[in-house]
Structures are given as structure tokens and as C-alpha cells.
Amino acid sequence: MKNIFTLTSVSLLLLSSMAFAETKTLEVESRAYNSVASQTTSNKPALTAWGDTLKPGMKAIAVSRDLIKMGLTHNTKVKIKGLDGHYLVLDKMNKRWTKKIDIYMGVDTKAAKAWGKQKVTISWTVAKDKK
């Protein structure tokens, strides 16, 4: 009986949390970036604007500040259509950019240049009160 009560409580908790969340989808411009000195004004090219340290192999993105207001806040999991896995929002861009993400590609500048500029569709989940 105790196990059924615990299972029911967990199920209700999961259902109630899903009721207060929504998935957002948006088409944005994307480019790629690297943690190399030539791409930053900082002497620590792997240090993000939120203070995280990027390492090659991480699935991370930088977002324009207008997207932060839409719920793409620090550590939000993001799905990029056509790419495997989820990416974490670990960096933010200069205020001049809008509706844009940069995909982190470690120190592989050739891969970043090959990516170029592409329109991509991203999706993420936000709490309904974060509209």
C-alpha cells in the first residue's frame, strides 16, 4: 500500500509540473564559435559571459539577449533540429544581436567555418509563468 501511495504521489507531481510548462519552438539564425583567442576580447577565451568554462566536446550554445527574455536562460536545455542531443545555454551574446544562437564547436575552427550561417529551428521548455 505504501509503494502505491508513493508511486501515485510521484505521478501526480510529474503531471502537475508538466501542466505548468510549455515547449517553445523558434526559427533563429545560427553560427558557430570556438574558444580561441582570436574570437574574443578576453584573455580567457573559454570563459563564458555567465562564468562557465567551455571545454571541447561540450554541447553548448550562446544566445542573443532577446531569447533570454523568452525563457532561454542559463543552463536551459535546447534541442536544435537536425543535430543530435541537447545543448545547454551557457553563454550570452552582445546586446546588438537578436533572434540568434552561436553553437560551440570547441577549438575546431574549420568545423565552425564550414557551419557558416544557417537558419535552424530550436525548441526548449519553460515554466508557464516565464512567458
N, C-alpha and C positions, 0 to 999 in steps of 0.2 A: 504494500500500500504506500509506504514511504517513497519507494522508487517511482511509482506512478505519479505521485504528487510532485516530486522534483522534476520529472520529465514534462509534466503539464505546465509547471511554472516556467521552465526554460522555454518551452514552445510559445507560451503567451508573451514572454519577454521578447523573443525574437520577432513575433508577429507585430507587437506594438512598436518595436524600433523600426520595422520596415514601413509601418504606416506613417511615420514621421520623417521619412527620407524619400528623395526622388532622384532619378537619374537624369542628368542633363547631357545633351549632345550638341555639339557645335562644330562648324567647319572653321578652321583657322589656317593662317599661313604658318608654315614651319620652315625652319632652317636647322642646321646642326652646328654645334660648337664643341670646342676642345678645352682642356685645362692646360693651355700652353701660354707662355708669357706674351707672345705676340697678339693674343686676343683679349688682353685685359690691361687695365691701367694699374692693377695691383701687383705687388711683388710676390703674391701668393695666388697663382692662377687657379688652384684647385679649391680655393675658399669661396663659398657662395655668399650672396647678399644676406641670407638667413643664418650664416655662420657654419653651415655644414662643410665638410671636406669631401670633395668628389674624388673617386678612385676609378681608374679604367675598369670597365665591366659593369659598373652601376647603371641601372636603368633610371635615369633622372631627366627631368626637363626644367627649363626656366620658362616662366610665364609672364606675359605682359600684365601690368598692374590692373587693367580693367577686368582681366579674368579673375584676379584675386577677389574682386568685389562680387563676382558671380559664383564664388564658392571654391575656386581653385587655390586654396590656402596651403600653407606649408605642410608637407607630408601627405597631401591628398593623393590617392591612387588614381591614375588616369589610364584609360585604355585608348591606344592610338590605332585606329582601323588600319589593318594591313601589317601591323607589327605584332610580334609575339609578346605575351606577358603584359604586365602593368608597369607603368612608370610613376615614380614619385616626384611630386613638385618639391624641388629642393633649392631652386634659385628663382630670382625675380629680375625682370629687365628694367632698363631705364624707362622713365615715365613717358618718353616720346613714342614708344611702341604701343599699338593696340591690336587686339584680336590676333595675337601671335604667340607661338611657342618656339623654343630652341631645344632640340634634342641633344643630350650629352653623348658624345662619342669618344670619350677618353682622350688619348693623345693621337688618335688616328686621323690626322688632318686630311689624308687622301679620301677616307670614307666620308668625312664631313663635306668636303668639296664635291664629291660625287653625289651626295644627297641634294645639294643645291638648295633651291627654294621650291617647296611643294605645298599644295593645299592638302590638308588632312582633316579627317573627322575624329574628334576626341569625345570621350564620354567619361563621366565621373558621377559620384553620388554625393549629394549634400543633404543636410538636415533641412526640413521644410521651412524652418524659421530663418535659414540663411539665404533666402531669396534675395 
